[in-house]
Amino acid sequence: MNELPELMTVADFLRRYSIGRTTFYREVAAGRITLRKLGIASRVARSDAERWADSLTVSDGRAEK
């Protein structure tokens, strides 16, 4: 039997990754974050959240030229 993914609420995702709701839904619209629906509730699988975070670019703090 398939194991169910661990899910987090949108609010939990926002807190964990320190992003705003508007940015979150822009990422969803762009297809970079996948929402799972449970009735009317939206959830993000922890594995999807970690994959999204891993895809972000890393900056060394210096301005680009």
Backbone bond lengths (Angstrom), bond angles and torsions (degrees), N, CA, C in turn:
res aa  C-N    CA-C-N  psi(-1)  N-CA   C-N-CA  omega(-1)  CA-C   N-CA-C  phi
1 M - - - 1.452 - - 1.531 109.54 -
2 N 1.340 116.82 141.64 1.461 121.18 -179.88 1.521 110.89 -70.70
3 E 1.326 115.06 139.43 1.456 120.84 177.64 1.522 108.88 -82.15
4 L 1.320 117.29 135.45 1.458 121.65 178.89 1.525 109.72 -74.51
5 P 1.349 117.21 141.41 1.466 119.33 179.41 1.527 111.03 -72.65
6 E 1.322 115.42 151.41 1.459 120.55 173.48 1.521 107.39 -75.14
7 L 1.321 116.52 127.80 1.461 121.52 -175.41 1.525 111.30 -111.84
8 M 1.351 115.31 150.16 1.461 120.33 174.19 1.524 108.44 -127.21
9 T 1.322 115.47 152.85 1.458 119.73 177.03 1.525 109.37 -73.20
10 V 1.323 115.72 164.13 1.464 120.04 175.81 1.530 109.24 -60.62
11 A 1.325 117.44 -42.71 1.475 120.61 179.28 1.526 111.18 -60.00
12 D 1.322 117.51 -41.14 1.467 121.00 177.63 1.525 110.61 -63.31
13 F 1.334 116.45 -42.25 1.467 121.30 178.43 1.524 110.10 -60.54
14 L 1.325 116.99 -47.06 1.470 121.49 -178.82 1.518 111.37 -59.71
15 R 1.322 116.21 -43.62 1.478 120.49 178.46 1.517 111.27 -66.13
16 R 1.313 116.44 -46.83 1.468 120.61 -175.97 1.525 112.01 -61.55
17 Y 1.336 117.08 -41.66 1.457 120.83 -174.73 1.533 113.42 -103.80
18 S 1.313 117.38 4.40 1.480 123.56 175.38 1.524 112.50 51.50
19 I 1.320 115.46 50.36 1.458 119.81 173.97 1.520 108.62 -123.08
20 G 1.321 116.06 161.24 1.453 121.83 179.76 1.522 111.69 -86.18
21 R 1.309 114.61 164.24 1.463 121.51 -178.61 1.541 111.39 -61.65
22 T 1.338 116.98 -41.36 1.463 120.11 -179.33 1.523 110.63 -63.09
23 T 1.322 117.23 -45.77 1.465 121.04 177.76 1.523 110.37 -61.20
24 F 1.327 116.58 -42.16 1.464 120.90 178.73 1.522 110.62 -56.79
25 Y 1.329 117.46 -50.64 1.463 120.07 -177.09 1.529 112.15 -70.89
26 R 1.330 118.38 -25.81 1.474 120.27 171.45 1.528 110.19 -65.45
27 E 1.323 116.56 -40.84 1.468 121.13 178.00 1.525 110.51 -65.52
28 V 1.328 116.92 -38.29 1.471 120.95 176.40 1.524 109.52 -63.67
29 A 1.343 117.30 -47.72 1.469 121.55 -178.66 1.526 111.51 -61.86
30 A 1.332 116.66 -32.94 1.465 121.43 179.16 1.526 112.11 -79.25
31 G 1.335 117.12 -6.58 1.458 120.72 178.75 1.518 114.21 83.81
32 R 1.336 117.16 11.38 1.465 120.15 -178.92 1.527 112.78 -88.29
33 I 1.333 117.19 -18.83 1.465 122.24 174.29 1.528 106.61 -126.11
34 T 1.317 116.55 132.27 1.465 121.98 179.66 1.526 109.83 -100.55
35 L 1.328 115.77 125.96 1.465 120.94 175.73 1.518 109.31 -93.69
36 R 1.309 115.47 143.80 1.462 121.88 173.13 1.518 105.97 -116.05
37 K 1.323 116.94 135.12 1.456 121.35 -177.54 1.522 110.26 -103.07
38 L 1.322 115.01 133.29 1.465 122.94 171.85 1.521 105.47 -121.37
39 G 1.319 116.14 93.73 1.460 119.58 -171.02 1.519 107.82 66.01
40 I 1.332 117.06 -120.53 1.465 119.91 177.45 1.522 112.14 -96.05
41 A 1.310 116.99 -6.01 1.470 121.28 -177.92 1.527 110.92 -82.17
42 S 1.324 115.76 137.10 1.467 121.72 176.74 1.518 109.37 -101.50
43 R 1.318 116.07 136.09 1.460 122.10 179.39 1.520 109.66 -134.82
44 V 1.324 115.74 157.14 1.460 122.71 176.03 1.521 107.24 -121.70
45 A 1.328 116.40 129.02 1.462 119.86 176.44 1.522 108.40 -67.94
46 R 1.314 116.53 137.29 1.463 120.45 -179.95 1.531 111.04 -56.59
47 S 1.319 117.38 -38.55 1.473 120.11 179.42 1.527 110.88 -64.26
48 D 1.346 118.06 -37.88 1.467 121.28 176.33 1.521 110.82 -67.04
49 A 1.331 116.96 -39.72 1.466 121.64 179.40 1.526 110.31 -63.47
50 E 1.313 116.80 -43.82 1.465 120.71 -179.69 1.526 111.31 -67.47
51 R 1.334 116.42 -37.70 1.467 120.53 177.11 1.532 109.55 -63.68
52 W 1.339 117.59 -42.11 1.465 121.76 177.40 1.530 110.07 -60.89
53 A 1.331 117.20 -48.41 1.467 121.00 -178.89 1.525 110.90 -61.67
54 D 1.319 117.31 -39.82 1.465 121.39 179.53 1.530 112.20 -66.77
55 S 1.334 116.77 -23.78 1.471 120.43 -178.12 1.525 112.73 -81.85
56 L 1.334 117.45 -10.91 1.466 120.49 -178.12 1.517 110.55 -71.94
57 T 1.312 115.27 146.04 1.466 119.24 178.30 1.517 109.95 -74.24
58 V 1.322 114.94 151.45 1.451 121.37 179.73 1.520 108.12 -107.56
59 S 1.314 116.34 130.23 1.460 121.46 -178.86 1.523 109.23 -105.95
60 D 1.333 115.30 143.46 1.465 118.53 176.99 1.528 110.69 -90.82
61 G 1.332 117.42 4.55 1.452 121.90 175.96 1.511 114.12 92.26
62 R 1.331 117.45 -9.10 1.461 120.35 179.21 1.532 110.07 -89.05
63 A 1.305 116.24 146.83 1.461 121.07 178.20 1.532 109.61 -69.88
64 E 1.334 115.11 143.92 1.461 119.35 177.27 1.522 109.29 -75.95
65 K 1.319 115.95 147.83 1.472 120.35 179.18 1.491 110.25 -102.32
